[in-house]
Amino acid sequence: MHAIEVLRLPYAHVGSRALELKVTRPLGQGPFPAMLDLHGGAWTHFDHEVDFVFCEAMARRGFVMCSVEFRTGPDDPWPAFHHDVRAAARFVRHHARVLKIDENAIGAMGGSTGGHMVALLAILPEGPSTEAIDTPESISAAIDWGVLLYPIVDVPGRYAMAKQARFDPITSALANAIVDKIRHRAIRAGHHPHHPPKLPSPVERLKRLRDLRSKGGLAAHAGEVVQLALWLAGKVPLLKAIEFPGLIAAHDGVFKSLAAMREASPLDIVREGRAQRLPPLVVIQGRDDPNMTDAMTWSFATEYRKAGGVIEVDMHARHGHGFANLPSEKSDAMCARVASFATRYAKAESGAKDDVRVRPRNHRHSIEEARR
């Protein structure tokens, strides 16, 4: 295991705002394989600090993890975050040597809506991006592999799941009362009545769990206890009835229309032949995830393989949505699996003997491939 360091630097401009890249990397000369880290939060919540648990773990395993600050909704709707992510990918490739990164071994990793963004970057890397700092427009945003943790790969499907959910009258009444109370509090706090208020970052709570784990004894299992509690909570109808209106509001606020949801949905993009590339992907998620259905992931995997792509799917029992962010044995096992997957393709890419990044026929090569 490597000792690690953290540095922060701007990668793009949005008007007067500089977007930040948090780089967690191994100490040493390198070059190391790298992954962009794209955080989840319904395209609306949290920031690029929230994935530190698995970013630090992956850095200790020899990967440079580049956590991307991107614009979130509803203030910055689709496709703002996709343009930011493209800019970050181009920046990382352009500055690979300075960052101690092997420019031929750059992937991406993200959970939930971060997994959605990884899938989008994987299949639609070329196109408009935010103004990248000191990055020539000729630099490609293409990635060599993608890691999708409990990803939202069917955007309109997830929206329909939340909209069409039905609960018994008592559950619905209780949920509506709680949601109304939350909404009124948000309005009094100055939030738009139809926009979900920003959730507080869980970073400090996650750090406390990490610190407890380092103490050993019963306290070391606090992350596992929280993970189990979240998994069980996902099976409680009342909690789903409370959560789903927020998911609906996030979809509406970020995408504005069903047409935009389909435009941004990896399943629809691959099914309709709109993918520019099909790099190798791995999906890791829990069975019966309350934020999505297993069928959405399997449908995406089926279409990806039909189009000629390589995709691996790991479904795990008793893994709640967001389990990778909790310091626990489940997160450790996930990191080991990701390291094995990424190393396999990092070696293939760095060797440059074969192009393992399969793409559909009749689609144009990326800029990087055209240079070879």
C-alpha positions in Angstrom: 0.0 0.0 0.0 1.2 3.5 -0.9 1.4 6.6 1.3 -0.7 9.3 -0.3 -0.9 13.1 -0.7 -3.7 15.5 -1.7 -3.5 18.6 -3.9 -6.1 20.9 -5.3 -6.0 22.9 -8.5 -8.4 24.7 -10.8 -9.2 22.9 -14.1 -11.8 25.1 -15.8 -13.6 28.5 -15.7 -17.3 29.2 -15.7 -17.4 33.0 -16.0 -15.5 34.2 -12.9 -15.8 30.9 -11.1 -12.9 28.4 -11.1 -13.9 24.7 -10.9 -11.5 22.6 -8.7 -9.9 19.3 -9.1 -9.0 17.5 -5.9 -6.2 15.1 -6.6 -5.5 12.2 -4.2 -2.5 10.3 -5.4 0.2 7.9 -4.3 3.6 9.3 -3.2 6.3 8.3 -5.7 7.5 9.0 -9.1 4.8 7.4 -11.1 3.4 7.5 -13.7 0.3 5.9 -12.2 -3.0 4.9 -13.7 -5.7 7.5 -12.9 -9.5 7.8 -12.5 -11.7 10.8 -12.5 -14.1 10.6 -9.5 -17.6 11.9 -10.1 -19.8 12.3 -7.0 -23.4 11.4 -6.7 -26.3 13.3 -5.2 -29.2 13.4 -7.7 -27.3 15.9 -9.9 -28.1 18.4 -7.2 -26.4 17.7 -3.9 -23.0 17.2 -2.3 -19.6 18.0 -3.7 -16.2 16.6 -4.8 -15.2 16.0 -1.2 -17.8 13.3 -0.5 -16.0 10.3 -2.1 -12.9 10.5 0.0 -13.3 7.1 1.6 -12.8 5.1 -1.7 -10.6 7.8 -3.3 -8.1 7.4 -0.5 -8.3 3.6 -0.6 -7.8 3.6 -4.4 -4.8 6.0 -4.1 -3.2 3.7 -1.6 -3.6 0.9 -4.2 -1.6 3.0 -6.7 -4.2 5.1 -8.6 -4.3 8.9 -9.0 -7.9 9.8 -8.1 -9.1 13.2 -9.5 -12.3 14.3 -7.8 -14.1 16.7 -10.0 -16.1 19.8 -8.9 -18.9 20.3 -11.4 -21.9 22.5 -11.6 -25.1 21.0 -10.1 -28.8 21.6 -10.6 -31.3 23.1 -10.5 -29.3 26.3 -10.9 -27.2 24.8 -13.7 -29.3 22.3 -15.6 -28.3 19.6 -18.1 -25.9 19.6 -19.9 -23.7 21.8 -17.7 -22.3 19.0 -15.6 -21.4 16.9 -18.7 -19.5 19.9 -20.2 -17.6 20.3 -16.9 -16.7 16.6 -16.7 -15.4 16.6 -20.3 -13.3 19.7 -19.5 -11.9 17.8 -16.4 -11.1 14.8 -18.5 -9.3 16.9 -21.1 -7.4 18.8 -18.4 -6.2 15.6 -16.7 -5.0 14.1 -19.9 -3.2 17.3 -21.0 -1.5 17.6 -17.6 -0.9 13.9 -17.1 2.9 14.2 -16.7 2.7 16.9 -14.1 0.1 14.9 -12.2 2.2 11.7 -12.3 -0.4 10.1 -14.5 0.0 7.5 -17.3 -1.9 9.3 -20.1 -2.6 6.0 -21.7 -4.4 4.7 -18.6 -7.1 7.1 -17.5 -10.5 5.9 -16.4 -13.4 7.2 -14.3 -15.4 6.1 -11.3 -18.6 7.4 -9.7 -21.7 6.4 -7.7 -25.4 6.9 -8.3 -25.7 10.0 -10.5 -21.9 10.1 -10.5 -22.1 6.6 -12.1 -24.5 8.1 -14.7 -21.9 10.8 -15.4 -19.2 8.2 -15.8 -21.3 6.3 -18.3 -22.0 9.5 -20.2 -18.3 10.4 -20.3 -17.5 6.9 -21.5 -19.9 6.9 -24.4 -20.0 10.6 -25.3 -16.6 12.0 -24.6 -16.3 14.3 -27.6 -18.3 17.5 -27.9 -18.7 20.8 -26.1 -17.0 21.4 -22.8 -16.5 24.1 -20.3 -13.5 26.4 -20.8 -10.6 24.3 -19.7 -7.6 26.0 -18.2 -4.5 25.8 -20.5 -6.0 22.8 -22.4 -5.9 22.7 -26.2 -9.3 21.9 -27.8 -7.6 19.0 -29.6 -7.1 17.0 -26.4 -9.6 14.2 -26.1 -11.9 13.6 -23.1 -12.1 9.9 -23.8 -11.5 7.5 -21.0 -10.1 4.0 -21.1 -12.5 2.3 -18.7 -15.4 3.2 -16.4 -16.5 2.1 -13.0 -20.2 2.5 -12.4 -21.4 2.2 -8.7 -25.1 1.8 -8.4 -25.5 4.0 -11.5 -28.6 5.8 -12.8 -28.2 4.4 -16.4 -31.9 4.8 -17.3 -32.8 8.4 -16.5 -36.4 8.4 -17.7 -36.9 4.9 -16.3 -35.8 6.1 -12.8 -38.1 9.1 -13.1 -41.0 6.9 -14.1 -40.2 4.6 -11.2 -40.5 7.4 -8.7 -43.5 9.0 -10.4 -45.5 5.8 -10.6 -44.7 4.5 -7.2 -47.9 3.7 -5.2 -48.2 3.3 -1.4 -51.0 2.4 0.9 -53.2 5.3 2.1 -51.6 5.5 5.6 -48.1 5.5 4.2 -49.0 8.1 1.6 -50.7 10.4 4.2 -47.7 10.2 6.6 -45.2 10.7 3.8 -47.1 13.7 2.3 -47.3 15.3 5.7 -43.6 14.9 6.3 -42.7 16.1 2.8 -45.0 19.2 3.2 -43.2 20.0 6.4 -39.8 19.7 4.8 -41.0 21.9 1.9 -42.4 24.6 4.1 -39.1 24.7 6.1 -37.2 25.0 2.8 -39.4 27.8 1.6 -38.9 29.7 4.9 -35.2 29.2 4.4 -35.4 30.9 1.0 -35.5 27.9 -1.3 -37.7 27.7 -4.4 -40.9 25.7 -3.6 -40.3 23.3 -6.5 -36.6 22.9 -6.1 -35.1 20.4 -3.5 -33.0 22.2 -0.9 -29.4 21.3 -0.9 -28.6 18.4 1.5 -25.8 18.9 4.0 -22.6 17.2 3.1 -22.0 14.0 5.0 -18.2 14.4 4.9 -17.8 15.1 8.6 -20.0 12.1 9.6 -18.0 9.8 7.2 -14.7 11.0 8.7 -16.0 10.2 12.2 -16.9 6.7 11.0 -13.4 6.3 9.5 -11.8 7.5 12.8 -13.9 5.0 14.7 -12.8 2.2 12.4 -9.1 3.0 13.1 -9.7 2.5 16.9 -10.5 -1.2 16.6 -12.9 -3.2 18.8 -16.6 -2.8 18.4 -16.3 0.8 17.3 -14.4 -0.5 14.2 -17.7 -1.9 12.9 -19.7 1.3 13.0 -19.5 1.7 9.2 -20.9 -1.8 8.8 -23.8 -1.0 11.2 -24.6 2.2 9.3 -24.4 0.4 6.0 -26.8 -2.3 7.2 -29.2 0.3 8.6 -29.2 2.1 5.2 -29.9 -1.2 3.4 -32.8 -2.0 5.7 -34.1 1.6 5.5 -34.3 1.2 1.7 -36.9 -1.5 2.2 -39.2 0.7 4.3 -42.1 2.0 2.2 -42.5 5.1 4.2 -38.9 6.2 3.6 -39.3 5.5 -0.1 -42.5 7.6 -0.1 -40.6 10.4 1.6 -37.5 10.2 -0.7 -39.2 9.8 -4.1 -40.7 13.4 -4.3 -37.1 14.7 -3.9 -35.9 12.4 -6.7 -38.7 13.7 -9.0 -37.9 17.3 -8.2 -34.2 16.7 -8.9 -35.0 15.1 -12.3 -37.4 18.0 -13.2 -35.0 20.7 -12.0 -32.0 19.3 -13.8 -33.5 18.0 -17.1 -36.7 20.1 -17.4 -38.3 17.6 -19.8 -38.6 13.9 -20.6 -36.9 14.6 -24.0 -33.8 15.9 -22.2 -33.9 12.9 -19.8 -33.8 10.6 -22.9 -31.0 12.7 -24.5 -28.9 12.2 -21.3 -29.8 8.6 -20.6 -27.0 6.1 -21.3 -29.5 3.3 -22.0 -31.2 5.4 -24.7 -27.9 6.6 -26.1 -26.5 3.1 -26.6 -29.8 1.6 -27.7 -30.3 4.3 -30.4 -26.7 4.0 -31.7 -25.7 7.5 -30.5 -22.6 6.3 -28.6 -19.2 7.6 -29.8 -17.2 5.0 -28.0 -17.8 1.9 -25.8 -14.9 1.5 -23.4 -14.9 -1.4 -20.9 -17.2 -0.9 -18.0 -17.9 -2.6 -14.7 -21.2 -2.0 -12.7 -21.2 -2.7 -9.0 -24.4 -2.4 -7.0 -26.7 -4.0 -4.5 -29.7 -6.1 -5.4 -33.1 -4.4 -5.0 -31.5 -0.9 -4.7 -34.4 1.4 -3.7 -33.1 4.2 -5.9 -33.3 2.1 -9.1 -34.2 -1.3 -10.3 -32.0 -4.3 -11.1 -33.8 -4.4 -14.5 -32.5 -1.0 -15.5 -28.9 -2.1 -15.1 -29.4 -5.4 -16.8 -31.1 -3.6 -19.7 -28.2 -1.3 -20.1 -25.7 -4.2 -19.9 -27.6 -6.1 -22.6 -27.7 -3.1 -25.0 -24.0 -2.3 -24.3 -23.0 -5.9 -25.3 -25.3 -5.8 -28.3 -23.5 -2.7 -29.5 -20.2 -4.4 -29.1 -19.0 -3.2 -25.8 -17.5 -5.1 -22.8 -19.4 -4.7 -19.5 -19.2 -6.7 -16.3 -22.0 -6.5 -13.7 -21.6 -7.4 -10.1 -24.9 -7.6 -8.0 -24.5 -8.0 -4.3 -27.0 -8.9 -1.6 -27.5 -6.6 1.4 -25.6 -3.7 -0.2 -27.4 -0.4 0.2 -27.3 2.6 -2.2 -24.1 4.5 -1.5 -22.4 1.7 0.3 -19.0 2.5 -1.3 -18.8 5.8 0.6 -19.0 4.1 4.0 -15.7 2.9 5.6 -16.5 -0.8 5.8 -15.6 -4.2 4.6 -18.0 -3.9 1.7 -16.2 -0.7 0.6 -12.8 -2.4 1.0 -14.0 -5.4 -1.2 -15.4 -3.0 -3.8 -12.0 -1.2 -4.0 -10.2 -4.5 -4.5 -12.6 -5.4 -7.3 -12.2 -2.0 -8.9 -8.4 -2.1 -8.7 -8.4 -5.6 -10.4 -10.7 -4.4 -13.2 -8.9 -1.1 -13.8 -5.4 -2.6 -13.6 -6.4 -5.1 -16.3 -7.3 -2.4 -18.8 -4.7 0.1 -17.6 -2.0 -2.4 -18.6 -3.7 -3.1 -21.9 -4.0 0.6 -22.7 -0.5 1.5 -21.5 1.0 -1.3 -23.6 -0.9 0.1 -26.6 -0.8 -3.2 -28.4 -4.5 -3.5 -28.9 -7.4 -1.1 -28.7 -9.5 -2.8 -26.1 -11.9 0.2 -26.0 -14.5 -1.3 -28.3 -16.7 1.1 -30.2 -19.7 0.6 -32.5 -19.1 0.2 -36.2 -19.5 3.3 -38.4 -18.8 5.7 -35.5 -15.9 8.1 -35.8 -12.7 7.4 -34.0 -11.9 9.7 -31.0 -9.2 12.3 -31.5 -6.8 10.2 -29.4 -7.3 7.1 -31.6 -6.9 9.1 -34.7 -3.4 10.1 -33.5 -2.2 6.5 -33.3 
